[in-house]
Amino acid sequence: MEILFNLRALTDSVVYSLVGIVILVLAFVAIEKITPENIYKKIVEQGNVALAIVIAAFTMAMAIIISSAIHG
């Protein structure tokens, strides 16, 4: 019985992790579509550090919100 419980907990963790990652990716794609410039091009090719910091902060904030929503 103990093994079945751990398997269920593991399955739940994997499913919730995948749901969180999908939501995070969809949020990033939405931001990419809303912004007038290509974020990847600005950060990688032009070296815009300020934009990289903003996108990192956005990603961390969305991850915190998604994890809080999943864990209740």
Backbone as a ProteinNet text record, in pm:
[ID]
protein_1_A
[PRIMARY]
MEILFNLRALTDSVVYSLVGIVILVLAFVAIEKITPENIYKKIVEQGNVALAIVIAAFTMAMAIIISSAIHG
[TERTIARY]
82	0	86.3	197.8	288.8	346.4	378.2	435.1	331.5	206.8	100.9	81.4	85.8	69.8	183.3	305	418.5	411.5	362.2	347	243.1	136	33.8	88.4	164	223.1	321	397.8	491.7	418.3	313.4	233.1	170.8	115.3	56.2	160.6	277.9	384.4	425.1	437.2	476.4	368.1	242.9	132.9	125.7	130.6	124	244.7	361	479.8	462.3	413.4	392.4	288	180.6	77.3	137.2	217.2	280.9	375.2	453.5	546.8	472.2	363.7	284.4	225.2	171.7	114.4	222.3	339.7	450.1	492.6	502.2	540	433	306.2	198.7	200.2	229.2	238	354.1	467.6	582.4	551.6	484.6	448.8	352.4	259.8	167	242	339.1	418.8	501.4	552.8	630.3	542.8	416.7	325.5	282.6	270.1	223.1	330.2	454.8	562.2	589.3	624.1	644.8	773.2	873	1001	1015	1105.2	1136.8	1228.5	1180.9	1255.8	1387.3	1385.8	1507.9	1613.7	1571.1	1664.7	1724.9	1642.2	1691.9	1792.1	1764.6	1851.5	1979.3	1966.2	2082.3	2166	2102.6	2179.3	2224.5	2141	2175	2228.6	2219.7	2276.5	2205	2073.6	1996.2	1981.5	2066.7	2068.5	1944	1898	1780.1	1656.6	1640	1528.3	1542.1	1664.2	1686.8	1648	1678.3	1640.8	1488.8	1423	1276.8	1211.4	1259.6	1203.3	1230.5	1349.3	1379.3	1287	1262.7	1172.3	1029.3	987.5	854.5	840.6	942.9	939	934.5	1015.3	1014	880.9	825.6	696.9	585.7	583.5	482.2	498.6	622.5	646.3	596.4	617.4	567.9	415.6	353.9	207	149.8	208.9	159.4	178	293.7	316.7	223.6	195.6	101.3	-39.3	-77	-210.5	-222.8	-117.5	-122.8	-124.8	-42.7	-33.7	-145	-219	-333.9	-292.6
-119.5	0	125.8	119.6	233.8	264.8	162.1	182.4	244.6	203.4	259.7	407.4	443	583.4	668.7	619.6	694.5	705.3	601.7	606.9	711.2	719.1	820.3	961.4	979.9	1111.1	1149.6	1054.3	1080	1116.5	1043.9	1071.8	1210.7	1245.4	1377.6	1487.7	1466.8	1566.5	1586.9	1478.5	1488.2	1559.1	1523.1	1585.5	1734.7	1772	1913.6	1989.8	1927.3	1993.1	2019.7	1920.5	1938.6	2045.3	2046.8	2150.3	2288.4	2300.8	2428.3	2474.1	2382.5	2417.1	2460.5	2390.9	2427.6	2567	2596.1	2728.5	2836.2	2808	2904.1	2931	2828	2845	2923.7	2892.9	2967.7	3115	3144	3283.6	3354.2	3285.7	3346.1	3370.8	3276.2	3294.2	3411.4	3425.9	3539.5	3671.8	3678.7	3800.5	3825.2	3719.4	3732.5	3789.8	3747.4	3796	3940.2	3978.8	4113	4219	4185.3	4283.3	4310	4434.4	4467.4	4409.5	4384.5	4333	4184.8	4117.1	3977.8	3973.9	3914.8	3914.4	3839.9	3724.7	3645.5	3725.3	3789.7	3867.6	3982.1	4049.7	4162.1	4116.4	4003.7	3958.2	3895.1	3800.7	3723.4	3799.2	3850.4	3912.1	4054	4130.2	4269.4	4288.3	4185.3	4191.2	4286.4	4292.8	4381.7	4318.4	4359.5	4301.7	4342.3	4464.7	4511.2	4426.8	4397.3	4313.4	4171.5	4120.7	3987.4	3982.8	4087.4	4093.6	4100.2	4178	4188.6	4053.8	3984.4	3854.9	3751.8	3756.2	3664.6	3690.6	3816.7	3850.9	3806.1	3825.2	3780	3628.8	3556.5	3410.6	3363	3423.1	3383.6	3417.1	3533.7	3572.8	3478.1	3443.9	3350.9	3213.2	3169.5	3039.5	3038.5	3146.1	3155.2	3154.8	3227.6	3232.4	3095.8	3030.4	2898.5	2795.1	2796.7	2698.5	2724.7	2849.9	2879.6	2834.4	2851.8	2809	2657.4	2587	2440.3	2384	2441.3	2388.1	2438.5	2534.3	2580.7	2681.3
0	0	0	70.9	76.6	-61	-138.7	-271.8	-364.3	-356.3	-438.3	-406.2	-280	-241.1	-297.6	-289.2	-342.7	-494.3	-560	-705.2	-742.9	-668.2	-696.3	-673.4	-566.6	-538.8	-648.8	-696.1	-804.1	-932.8	-962.5	-1081.9	-1073.8	-958.5	-940.7	-958.4	-904.3	-916.7	-1062.2	-1134.6	-1276.1	-1356.6	-1333	-1407.7	-1377.3	-1249.8	-1213.2	-1266.2	-1267.6	-1322.4	-1471.5	-1543.1	-1687.3	-1716.3	-1637.9	-1655.6	-1629.4	-1524.9	-1493.8	-1602.9	-1657.6	-1764.3	-1889.8	-1922.4	-2040.7	-2022.5	-1905.2	-1880.7	-1888.6	-1834.4	-1839.7	-1983.4	-2063.2	-2204.4	-2279.2	-2253.3	-2319.4	-2280.2	-2154.2	-2110.4	-2179.5	-2192.6	-2260.9	-2408.5	-2472.8	-2613.8	-2629.6	-2535.1	-2541	-2528.4	-2437.5	-2423.9	-2550.3	-2608.2	-2732.8	-2844.5	-2850.4	-2954.6	-2929.7	-2801.4	-2768	-2794.3	-2766.2	-2782.2	-2930.1	-2962.5	-3104.5	-3163.3	-3080.9	-3129	-3095.7	-3164.5	-3135.9	-3013.1	-2903.5	-2778.6	-2794.1	-2858.4	-2876.7	-2953.2	-3059.6	-3141.3	-3060.7	-2982.8	-2902.4	-2797.3	-2731.5	-2622.3	-2676.2	-2768.2	-2812.5	-2915.2	-3017.1	-3124.6	-3092.2	-3021.8	-2993	-2851.4	-2767.9	-2633.2	-2539.3	-2545.1	-2459.2	-2320.7	-2227.6	-2093.7	-2014.4	-2032.4	-1960	-1995.8	-2121.7	-2164.2	-2110.5	-2106.1	-2050.4	-1902.9	-1829	-1687.5	-1672.7	-1756.5	-1750.5	-1781.8	-1883	-1920.1	-1811.2	-1750.1	-1639.2	-1520.8	-1489.9	-1380.6	-1412	-1537.2	-1578.4	-1564.3	-1608.2	-1601	-1457	-1370.7	-1228.7	-1163.6	-1194.8	-1137.9	-1182.8	-1311.1	-1360.1	-1296.8	-1278.8	-1216.3	-1072.1	-999.2	-861.5	-858.6	-947.2	-952.3	-987.6	-1087.4	-1129.3	-1018.4	-954.1	-846.6	-728.6	-698.3	-590.2	-626.1	-750.6	-793.1	-790.2	-825.7	-827.4	-686.1	-598.8	-462.4	-371.1	-414.2	-336.5	-239.6
[MASK]
++++++++++++++++++++++++++++++++++++++++++++++++++++++++++++++++++++++++

